[in-house]
Structures are given as structure tokens and as C-alpha cells.
């Protein structure tokens, strides 16, 4: 009776077969070992500490602010040059019209002489594209009437001015093109720095982000402590000055603290006005700045819905009737320099050696500023960043 079971697959048991299987196994093991050794030998990218990541991100934001100031400067220059070009083109058009009017007047005189049988060389003079060639001949000019001489002179003057205007407009257009290229490059640099910062932050784990937040809290706490110390010293200084004034019967010139902070007294000059006048202007500037709190930082923005750091200070002081330049690099040159211990509300405080950031002092060691991308206009200690210097802008 035939079996219905499937026959077993025979295992190779010959010596040759055993040698083949052993060879394959050895080769596989060797491959695994080689791959393991290669992986161990490959250089691994060193893991950055969260402190290093924070420093890198802070540096990128600061570099972006530098690029933003370059963008602001280029944009301001481009706007001015565009206005100059438009004005020159308008002037050139008007000058060309005057030249054409003078030429038509010449044509009228030439036609009249032709009809009356006038001297042929004079007709040639009046119809020539370049009357100067003939005007230099005194014997021909002697044959012209006073009105005709004036017409020739007017034409020559308008023609020369039109040539100069066209040349100036051409040069201004070239400068505008160069500035626009610089504007484009600055914008590209800002976007690149911000993108790199965002990429670094996006790689952090939840634990690393928590650690980063803790580092920020410590930094803020230290900055707050320094601000409180400055406020204490300023309050003590003001107290002594009030006692001195009371003792000597000197009128109080005003504390210069329109926003309620101690703010300090004295200082290295008060701009072009006395303490009371400055305090009044500063109060208006600070009121404007406070009204912008919560609005987002946007690089290159000057309001009304968003600001960068120098855009906010410029707009705030404009509300007080004081015109400030656009960039931090120019704003730091306005008004009088002020020591940190002598700061008053409204003074501008600049940060970093490259002067890439600015805030407006409100008193008690604090400022209002537009901090950085992703943040909004807010109050913060002036010690949150390294101080470069301060000015009193009015």
C-alpha cells in the first residue's frame, strides 16, 4: 500500500555539502563583524550641550539683528535715492520742455528770416542742432537782433542744463540699483540666520526644551536682580538730592520720571531742553511705546502692527515730536551720552559691541523693547543683554 505522506526533504550530508555550508556561515559572520567594526570606527558628530545650543541660537538672533540694521539702512537709502531719481526725472522732463520751447522760438525766427530773404548763414545758425558752432562767430551774431540773440542763448542754456540733468539722473539710477542689490542681500542674510536658529530649536527634545527654558529663567532672574539694584541706587541718589534741595531751598526741577519709575536724576546732559521739557516729551514717547506692548517683533518693521527694535524707538519718539534716524547705528549718535547710573525714562539703551539692539528706558532698571523674532514688545531688565551705552535723544 503506497504512503500518502510527503517525502522529507533530504539534508545534504556529504562532506562537500558540509564544507559549503560552513563556508557560507563563516562569510556571514565575517561580514557582520566587519560592518560592526566600520560603524564603531566612523566618527560620530559631537552632541552639543543645551548651553551650547542656547549660545548658538542667541548668536544667530544677534547676527540677524545686525543684518536687519543693514537692511534698514539700505532700505532708507534706497527710499531716499528713489525720491532723488524721481525728482531728477521730473526736472529733466521740465528742462527738456524748456529746451524744446527755446528751439521752437529759434525756428520761428529762422522761418521769418527765410520768408523775408534773410541772410542764409543766419538761417543755418538758427536751424542748426548745435548753435554754439555758429554762435562763436561774432560777425554772424552781429547780424542778429537782441531778441534773436536771447533766443539762441536761452536754447544753449536749456540744452546744457538738460544734458547735466540726464547725466545726474543716470548716476542716481546706478546708485539706486546698487543699493537695491545690497537690500536684497541683507534680506537674504536675515532670513538665513533666522532659519538656522529655528532649525536648531526644532531639533531639541522635550527635555532639552525644558532645560533651555530653565536657563532662560535663570538669565531673567539675574537680569531682574541687577535692575532692582540699579533702581535702589537711583532711588537713594534722588532721595539725597531732594534733601539737598530742601536744605538749600532750591526749587525741584522735576524728577524726570513720567512713567512712575525712579529713573535716576542728573545724567551727562539733557539734550537741548531742561529736565521738565524732556520729561514731558519722554512721557509721550513712553505712552506710545506702552500702547504697542504685545505687538510682534518683525525685522524691518516700523509699525503700526509690528516693529523691530529701532523701528519701535523711532516711532515712539516721533509721537513725542522728535525725529530719530532709522537704524541703531545712527540713533546712538543722537542726543547726549548718558551713564547707566544716570538713566532717565525715555533714554535709549543700546546693546552689544556691534550696537545691534536698542530699548527705551522706563525706570527701575527696566526698558520697553521689541526683543527678537517670535517675541512681542514687552518690558524687560536692561541687564538682559550686555549694555553698549545710552543716549538722551531730546
VENBEL-V743193 format. One record per residue. RES is the residue in three letters. PSI is psi as a letter, one per 20 degrees, with the letter a starting at -180 (NA if undefined). Layout:
res->RES psi->PSI
res->RES psi->PSI
//
This chain:
res->UNK psi->p
res->UNK psi->q
res->UNK psi->p
res->UNK psi->i
res->UNK psi->q
res->UNK psi->p
res->UNK psi->q
res->UNK psi->q
res->UNK psi->p
res->UNK psi->p
res->UNK psi->p
res->UNK psi->p
res->UNK psi->j
res->UNK psi->q
res->UNK psi->h
res->UNK psi->h
res->UNK psi->g
res->UNK psi->h
res->UNK psi->h
res->UNK psi->g
res->UNK psi->g
res->UNK psi->h
res->UNK psi->g
res->UNK psi->g
res->UNK psi->g
res->UNK psi->g
res->UNK psi->g
res->UNK psi->g
res->UNK psi->h
res->UNK psi->h
res->UNK psi->g
res->UNK psi->g
res->UNK psi->g
res->UNK psi->g
res->UNK psi->h
res->UNK psi->g
res->UNK psi->h
res->UNK psi->g
res->UNK psi->h
res->UNK psi->h
res->UNK psi->h
res->UNK psi->p
res->UNK psi->p
res->UNK psi->q
res->UNK psi->p
res->UNK psi->p
res->UNK psi->p
res->UNK psi->q
res->UNK psi->r
res->UNK psi->h
res->UNK psi->g
res->UNK psi->h
res->UNK psi->g
res->UNK psi->g
res->UNK psi->g
res->UNK psi->g
res->UNK psi->g
res->UNK psi->g
res->UNK psi->g
res->UNK psi->g
res->UNK psi->h
res->UNK psi->g
res->UNK psi->h
res->UNK psi->h
res->UNK psi->h
res->UNK psi->g
res->UNK psi->h
res->UNK psi->g
res->UNK psi->h
res->UNK psi->g
res->UNK psi->g
res->UNK psi->g
res->UNK psi->g
res->UNK psi->h
res->UNK psi->g
res->UNK psi->g
res->UNK psi->g
res->UNK psi->g
res->UNK psi->g
res->UNK psi->g
res->UNK psi->h
res->UNK psi->h
res->UNK psi->g
res->UNK psi->g
res->UNK psi->g
res->UNK psi->g
res->UNK psi->g
res->UNK psi->h
res->UNK psi->h
res->UNK psi->g
res->UNK psi->g
res->UNK psi->g
res->UNK psi->g
res->UNK psi->g
res->UNK psi->h
res->UNK psi->h
res->UNK psi->g
res->UNK psi->h
res->UNK psi->g
res->UNK psi->h
res->UNK psi->g
res->UNK psi->h
res->UNK psi->h
res->UNK psi->h
res->UNK psi->g
res->UNK psi->g
res->UNK psi->h
res->UNK psi->g
res->UNK psi->g
res->UNK psi->g
res->UNK psi->h
res->UNK psi->g
res->UNK psi->h
res->UNK psi->g
res->UNK psi->h
res->UNK psi->j
res->UNK psi->k
res->UNK psi->r
res->UNK psi->p
res->UNK psi->g
res->UNK psi->h
res->UNK psi->g
res->UNK psi->g
res->UNK psi->h
res->UNK psi->g
res->UNK psi->h
res->UNK psi->i
res->UNK psi->q
res->UNK psi->h
res->UNK psi->n
res->UNK psi->i
res->UNK psi->h
res->UNK psi->h
res->UNK psi->h
res->UNK psi->h
res->UNK psi->i
res->UNK psi->o
res->UNK psi->h
res->UNK psi->h
res->UNK psi->g
res->UNK psi->h
res->UNK psi->h
res->UNK psi->i
res->UNK psi->q
res->UNK psi->r
res->UNK psi->g
res->UNK psi->h
res->UNK psi->g
res->UNK psi->h
res->UNK psi->h
res->UNK psi->g
res->UNK psi->g
res->UNK psi->g
res->UNK psi->g
res->UNK psi->g
res->UNK psi->g
res->UNK psi->g
res->UNK psi->h
res->UNK psi->g
res->UNK psi->g
res->UNK psi->h
res->UNK psi->h
res->UNK psi->g
res->UNK psi->g
res->UNK psi->g
res->UNK psi->g
res->UNK psi->g
res->UNK psi->g
res->UNK psi->h
res->UNK psi->g
res->UNK psi->g
res->UNK psi->h
res->UNK psi->h
res->UNK psi->g
res->UNK psi->h
res->UNK psi->g
res->UNK psi->g
res->UNK psi->g
res->UNK psi->h
res->UNK psi->h
res->UNK psi->g
res->UNK psi->h
res->UNK psi->g
res->UNK psi->g
res->UNK psi->g
res->UNK psi->g
res->UNK psi->g
res->UNK psi->g
res->UNK psi->g
res->UNK psi->g
res->UNK psi->h
res->UNK psi->g
res->UNK psi->g
res->UNK psi->h
res->UNK psi->g
res->UNK psi->g
res->UNK psi->g
res->UNK psi->h
res->UNK psi->g
res->UNK psi->g
res->UNK psi->h
res->UNK psi->h
res->UNK psi->i
res->UNK psi->q
res->UNK psi->r
res->UNK psi->h
res->UNK psi->h
res->UNK psi->h
res->UNK psi->h
res->UNK psi->h
res->UNK psi->h
res->UNK psi->g
res->UNK psi->h
res->UNK psi->h
res->UNK psi->h
res->UNK psi->g
res->UNK psi->h
res->UNK psi->g
res->UNK psi->g
res->UNK psi->h
res->UNK psi->g
res->UNK psi->g
res->UNK psi->h
res->UNK psi->g
res->UNK psi->g
res->UNK psi->h
res->UNK psi->g
res->UNK psi->h
res->UNK psi->g
res->UNK psi->g
res->UNK psi->g
res->UNK psi->g
res->UNK psi->g
res->UNK psi->h
res->UNK psi->h
res->UNK psi->g
res->UNK psi->g
res->UNK psi->h
res->UNK psi->g
res->UNK psi->h
res->UNK psi->h
res->UNK psi->h
res->UNK psi->g
res->UNK psi->g
res->UNK psi->h
res->UNK psi->h
res->UNK psi->h
res->UNK psi->j
res->UNK psi->k
res->UNK psi->p
res->UNK psi->q
res->UNK psi->o
res->UNK psi->i
res->UNK psi->p
res->UNK psi->i
res->UNK psi->k
res->UNK psi->m
res->UNK psi->i
res->UNK psi->j
res->UNK psi->i
res->UNK psi->r
res->UNK psi->g
res->UNK psi->i
res->UNK psi->r
res->UNK psi->r
res->UNK psi->b
res->UNK psi->r
res->UNK psi->m
res->UNK psi->q
res->UNK psi->k
res->UNK psi->c
res->UNK psi->j
res->UNK psi->r
res->UNK psi->r
res->UNK psi->g
res->UNK psi->g
res->UNK psi->g
res->UNK psi->g
res->UNK psi->h
res->UNK psi->g
res->UNK psi->g
res->UNK psi->h
res->UNK psi->g
res->UNK psi->g
res->UNK psi->g
res->UNK psi->h
res->UNK psi->g
res->UNK psi->g
res->UNK psi->g
res->UNK psi->h
res->UNK psi->i
res->UNK psi->i
res->UNK psi->p
res->UNK psi->i
res->UNK psi->q
res->UNK psi->q
res->UNK psi->p
res->UNK psi->p
res->UNK psi->p
res->UNK psi->i
res->UNK psi->q
res->UNK psi->j
res->UNK psi->r
res->UNK psi->i
res->UNK psi->i
res->UNK psi->r
res->UNK psi->q
res->UNK psi->a
res->UNK psi->g
res->UNK psi->h
res->UNK psi->h
res->UNK psi->g
res->UNK psi->h
res->UNK psi->g
res->UNK psi->h
res->UNK psi->g
res->UNK psi->h
res->UNK psi->h
res->UNK psi->h
res->UNK psi->j
res->UNK psi->j
res->UNK psi->p
res->UNK psi->p
res->UNK psi->q
res->UNK psi->r
res->UNK psi->h
res->UNK psi->q
res->UNK psi->h
res->UNK psi->h
res->UNK psi->h
res->UNK psi->h
res->UNK psi->i
res->UNK psi->i
res->UNK psi->q
res->UNK psi->b
res->UNK psi->q
res->UNK psi->q
res->UNK psi->p
res->UNK psi->q
res->UNK psi->h
res->UNK psi->i
res->UNK psi->j
res->UNK psi->q
res->UNK psi->q
res->UNK psi->p
res->UNK psi->h
res->UNK psi->q
res->UNK psi->p
res->UNK psi->p
res->UNK psi->q
res->UNK psi->q
res->UNK psi->q
res->UNK psi->h
res->UNK psi->j
res->UNK psi->l
res->UNK psi->i
res->UNK psi->q
res->UNK psi->q
res->UNK psi->r
res->UNK psi->p
res->UNK psi->p
res->UNK psi->i
res->UNK psi->r
res->UNK psi->k
res->UNK psi->j
res->UNK psi->r
res->UNK psi->r
res->UNK psi->p
res->UNK psi->r
res->UNK psi->o
res->UNK psi->f
res->UNK psi->r
res->UNK psi->p
res->UNK psi->i
res->UNK psi->r
res->UNK psi->r
res->UNK psi->p
res->UNK psi->r
res->UNK psi->p
res->UNK psi->q
res->UNK psi->q
res->UNK psi->i
res->UNK psi->j
res->UNK psi->h
res->UNK psi->q
res->UNK psi->p
res->UNK psi->p
res->UNK psi->g
res->UNK psi->r
res->UNK psi->q
res->UNK psi->q
res->UNK psi->o
res->UNK psi->i
res->UNK psi->NA
//
